[in-house]
């Protein structure tokens, strides 16, 4: 164990975040997402939500300030009546840690799957909210 590392972050996830370079993407997938089908590297965080993990990792994970939209969300399928209120939670957590809300890319479902195939890793969660899939593009640490 280490000091000040939240217990919710498994060692495998911390290792993956350390390995990632700027521009690499990581997906935080809800419980319905077919993570094992698309992952190059799969981290299971069963029993946890995306919001819990986002809150835990953002103190360590820089978002890409050079990307137009370092955050991506799976767009609601046309005709689906779901209103993904969890997006407001994501925006609040990101703003809290980044100081401002970066631009967000709303990604069509099948385009999201294609990006997931290319992502550095996918984190499978037990998130039950619909359309709760999130892409984060890693930036650089500037201190």
C-alpha positions in Angstrom: 0.0 0.0 0.0 1.0 3.6 -0.5 0.0 6.8 1.2 -2.7 9.0 -0.3 -3.6 6.5 -3.1 -7.4 5.9 -2.8 -8.1 2.2 -2.1 -10.7 2.2 -4.9 -7.8 2.4 -7.5 -6.6 -1.1 -8.0 -2.8 -1.5 -8.7 -3.5 -2.6 -12.3 -5.3 0.7 -13.0 -2.6 2.8 -11.4 0.0 0.9 -13.5 -2.0 1.5 -16.7 -2.4 5.2 -16.0 1.4 5.4 -15.4 2.1 3.6 -18.7 -0.2 5.7 -20.8 1.4 8.5 -22.8 -0.1 11.8 -23.8 -2.9 11.3 -26.4 -3.7 7.8 -25.2 -7.3 7.2 -24.3 -8.9 5.2 -21.5 -12.6 4.2 -21.4 -14.6 4.0 -18.1 -17.4 1.7 -19.1 -20.8 1.2 -17.5 -22.0 -2.2 -16.6 -23.8 -2.7 -19.9 -20.8 -2.0 -22.1 -19.2 -5.0 -23.8 -15.7 -4.1 -22.3 -14.2 -7.6 -22.7 -15.0 -7.6 -26.4 -13.1 -4.4 -27.2 -10.4 -4.0 -24.6 -6.7 -4.3 -25.4 -6.2 -4.1 -21.6 -9.2 -4.7 -19.4 -9.3 -3.6 -15.7 -12.3 -4.9 -13.7 -13.6 -2.5 -11.1 -16.7 -4.4 -10.2 -18.7 -3.0 -7.4 -17.7 0.6 -8.2 -19.3 3.3 -10.3 -17.7 5.5 -12.9 -18.3 8.6 -10.8 -16.4 7.0 -7.8 -13.5 6.1 -10.0 -13.5 9.4 -11.8 -13.3 11.2 -8.5 -10.4 8.9 -7.4 -8.3 9.1 -10.5 -8.5 12.7 -11.6 -6.1 14.0 -9.0 -3.5 11.9 -10.7 -4.6 11.8 -14.4 -4.0 14.9 -16.5 -6.5 15.6 -19.3 -5.0 16.5 -22.7 -5.1 20.3 -22.9 -4.0 20.2 -26.6 -6.9 18.0 -27.7 -10.1 19.8 -28.9 -12.2 17.5 -26.7 -10.2 15.4 -24.1 -13.5 14.0 -22.8 -15.9 11.9 -24.7 -19.4 10.6 -23.9 -21.5 8.0 -25.8 -24.3 10.0 -27.5 -27.9 8.9 -26.9 -29.1 6.8 -29.8 -31.7 8.7 -31.8 -35.2 7.9 -30.7 -34.1 6.7 -27.3 -35.8 8.7 -24.6 -33.1 8.3 -22.0 -31.8 11.6 -20.4 -28.3 10.7 -19.0 -28.3 12.8 -15.9 -25.0 11.2 -14.9 -23.3 13.5 -17.4 -23.9 16.4 -15.0 -22.1 14.5 -12.3 -19.1 13.8 -14.7 -19.0 17.5 -15.6 -19.0 18.6 -12.0 -16.2 16.2 -11.0 -14.1 17.1 -14.0 -14.6 20.8 -13.4 -13.7 20.3 -9.7 -10.4 18.7 -10.6 -9.5 20.7 -13.8 -10.6 24.1 -12.7 -12.8 24.3 -15.8 -14.9 22.1 -18.0 -13.0 21.1 -21.2 -14.9 20.6 -24.4 -16.8 17.3 -24.6 -17.1 15.1 -27.7 -20.5 13.4 -27.9 -19.7 10.2 -29.8 -22.1 8.1 -31.8 -22.6 4.6 -30.4 -20.8 2.6 -33.1 -18.0 5.3 -33.4 -17.6 5.0 -29.6 -17.1 1.2 -30.0 -14.4 1.8 -32.7 -12.6 4.2 -30.3 -12.9 1.7 -27.5 -11.1 -0.9 -29.7 -8.2 1.6 -30.1 -8.2 2.8 -26.5 -5.1 2.0 -24.3 -7.4 0.4 -21.7 -11.0 -0.1 -20.7 -12.1 0.0 -17.1 -15.2 -2.1 -16.6 -17.4 -0.9 -13.7 -20.8 -1.7 -12.2 -22.2 1.6 -13.2 -25.9 1.2 -13.7 -26.7 4.5 -15.3 -27.4 4.3 -19.0 -25.1 6.1 -21.4 -22.5 6.4 -18.6 -19.5 5.4 -20.8 -16.7 7.9 -20.7 -13.5 8.5 -22.7 -10.6 10.4 -21.2 -7.6 11.5 -23.3 -4.4 11.7 -21.3 -2.4 14.9 -21.3 1.0 15.8 -19.9 2.0 16.7 -16.4 3.2 20.2 -16.2 4.7 21.3 -12.9 
